[in-house]
């Protein structure tokens, strides 16, 4: 954990016994943040696990394409205007 950047919550599959896109892993994060799903944006590079799974939970799921050189801010461009 000491090698990871600072974050409010980390959800480690091996600790939780579930993996994305299982709903339990997203719910764990929502519970730890004490936020409703509709107030969260989930960003990753897997359509299945980082977009479709969060959307099914009521979150905003967004993709960053590393192959196309996208950055985190690219996934948020429409809301940072």
KOLLO-790135 format. One line per field, with one value per residue: residue number from 0; residue in three letters; y negated, z negated, x of N, C-alpha, C in turn. Coordinates in steps of 0.2 Angstrom, whole numbers, always signed. Example, Ala and Ser with C-alpha at 12.3 -4.5 7.8 and 13.67 -1.06 7.14 Angstrom:
<atoms>
seq <- [0|1]
type <- [ALA|SER]
nc2 <- [+28|+11]
nc3 <- [-39|-35]
nc1 <- [+66|+64]
cac2 <- [+22|+5]
cac3 <- [-39|-36]
cac1 <- [+62|+68]
cc2 <- [+16|+0]
cc3 <- [-39|-39]
cc1 <- [+66|+64]
</atoms>
This chain:
<atoms>
seq <- [0|1|2|3|4|5|6|7|8|9|10|11|12|13|14|15|16|17|18|19|20|21|22|23|24|25|26|27|28|29|30|31|32|33|34|35|36|37|38|39|40|41|42|43|44|45|46|47|48|49|50|51|52|53|54|55|56|57|58|59|60|61|62|63|64|65|66|67|68|69|70|71|72|73|74|75|76|77|78|79|80]
type <- [UNK|UNK|UNK|UNK|UNK|UNK|UNK|UNK|UNK|UNK|UNK|UNK|UNK|UNK|UNK|UNK|UNK|UNK|UNK|UNK|UNK|UNK|UNK|UNK|UNK|UNK|UNK|UNK|UNK|UNK|UNK|UNK|UNK|UNK|UNK|UNK|UNK|UNK|UNK|UNK|UNK|UNK|UNK|UNK|UNK|UNK|UNK|UNK|UNK|UNK|UNK|UNK|UNK|UNK|UNK|UNK|UNK|UNK|UNK|UNK|UNK|UNK|UNK|UNK|UNK|UNK|UNK|UNK|UNK|UNK|UNK|UNK|UNK|UNK|UNK|UNK|UNK|UNK|UNK|UNK|UNK]
nc2 <- [+6|-6|-10|-15|-29|-42|-40|-42|-30|-13|+2|+17|+32|+45|+43|+41|+51|+51|+46|+33|+34|+36|+31|+29|+24|+11|+6|+6|-4|-15|-14|-17|-29|-36|-40|-43|-33|-40|-52|-49|-47|-35|-30|-22|-9|+1|+6|+15|+18|+5|-4|+1|+9|-1|-10|-1|-1|-14|-24|-36|-30|-30|-30|-29|-29|-22|-17|-27|-38|-45|-55|-56|-69|-70|-61|-68|-80|-85|-89|-98|-110]
nc3 <- [+0|-3|+8|+17|+24|+14|+9|+6|+4|+6|+15|+13|+22|+18|+4|+2|+8|+21|+38|+50|+63|+52|+41|+27|+25|+30|+22|+10|+11|+12|+0|-9|-5|-9|+0|+12|+27|+38|+37|+40|+50|+59|+66|+78|+88|+94|+103|+99|+85|+79|+84|+89|+77|+66|+71|+71|+57|+55|+55|+64|+77|+84|+98|+100|+113|+115|+125|+135|+130|+121|+106|+88|+87|+99|+99|+91|+97|+102|+90|+84|+89]
nc1 <- [+4|+10|+17|+7|-2|-9|-26|-43|-50|-46|-50|-47|-47|-43|-44|-58|-64|-71|-72|-71|-83|-92|-105|-103|-90|-90|-100|-94|-84|-93|-99|-88|-85|-96|-106|-119|-122|-125|-118|-105|-90|-83|-68|-59|-49|-56|-69|-79|-77|-74|-83|-96|-99|-99|-109|-120|-122|-127|-118|-107|-99|-83|-71|-54|-43|-28|-21|-24|-18|-24|-28|-32|-39|-44|-55|-64|-66|-79|-86|-78|-78]
cac2 <- [+0|-12|-11|-18|-36|-44|-40|-41|-23|-8|+8|+23|+38|+50|+42|+41|+58|+50|+42|+29|+29|+38|+25|+28|+20|+4|+4|+5|-11|-20|-14|-20|-37|-38|-44|-39|-31|-46|-57|-47|-45|-29|-30|-16|-8|+7|+5|+20|+17|-2|-8|+5|+11|-7|-12|+3|-3|-20|-29|-38|-26|-33|-26|-32|-25|-23|-16|-33|-43|-49|-56|-57|-75|-69|-58|-73|-86|-88|-92|-103|-116]
cac3 <- [+0|-3|+15|+20|+22|+9|+11|+0|+3|+11|+14|+15|+24|+13|-3|+3|+11|+27|+43|+55|+62|+46|+38|+21|+25|+31|+16|+4|+11|+10|-8|-12|-4|-11|+5|+16|+33|+43|+36|+41|+57|+59|+72|+79|+95|+96|+104|+95|+78|+77|+87|+88|+70|+62|+74|+68|+50|+54|+56|+70|+78|+90|+100|+103|+118|+114|+132|+139|+126|+116|+99|+84|+88|+105|+97|+87|+100|+102|+84|+81|+93]
cac1 <- [+0|+14|+19|+2|-3|-14|-33|-48|-52|-44|-54|-43|-51|-41|-47|-65|-67|-75|-69|-75|-89|-96|-108|-100|-84|-92|-104|-89|-81|-98|-100|-83|-85|-102|-109|-124|-119|-126|-113|-98|-88|-78|-64|-54|-48|-59|-76|-83|-76|-74|-88|-102|-101|-101|-116|-126|-123|-129|-112|-105|-93|-79|-65|-47|-39|-21|-18|-24|-14|-29|-26|-38|-42|-48|-61|-68|-67|-86|-88|-73|-79]
cc2 <- [-6|-14|-15|-25|-37|-44|-39|-34|-19|-1|+14|+29|+44|+50|+43|+47|+57|+46|+38|+34|+32|+32|+24|+24|+13|+1|+3|-2|-16|-20|-18|-27|-40|-43|-40|-38|-37|-52|-55|-46|-40|-29|-25|-15|-2|+6|+9|+19|+10|-7|-5|+6|+5|-9|-8|+2|-10|-26|-31|-35|-29|-30|-31|-27|-26|-22|-23|-39|-47|-49|-56|-63|-74|-66|-63|-79|-89|-91|-97|-110|-122]
cc3 <- [+0|+3|+19|+19|+17|+12|+5|-1|+8|+10|+17|+16|+19|+6|-3|+5|+17|+31|+47|+61|+56|+42|+31|+20|+26|+25|+10|+5|+10|+3|-11|-11|-7|-6|+9|+23|+38|+42|+37|+48|+56|+66|+72|+86|+97|+97|+99|+88|+75|+80|+86|+81|+66|+65|+71|+61|+49|+55|+63|+72|+85|+91|+102|+107|+118|+121|+136|+135|+122|+109|+95|+86|+95|+104|+93|+91|+101|+96|+81|+85|+89]
cc1 <- [+4|+17|+13|+1|-9|-21|-37|-50|-49|-48|-50|-47|-49|-43|-54|-68|-71|-70|-74|-77|-94|-99|-105|-94|-85|-96|-99|-86|-87|-99|-94|-82|-91|-106|-114|-120|-120|-122|-106|-97|-83|-75|-59|-53|-51|-67|-81|-83|-77|-79|-95|-104|-103|-108|-121|-127|-126|-124|-111|-99|-89|-73|-60|-44|-32|-18|-19|-21|-18|-26|-32|-42|-47|-55|-66|-69|-74|-88|-84|-73|-82]
</atoms>
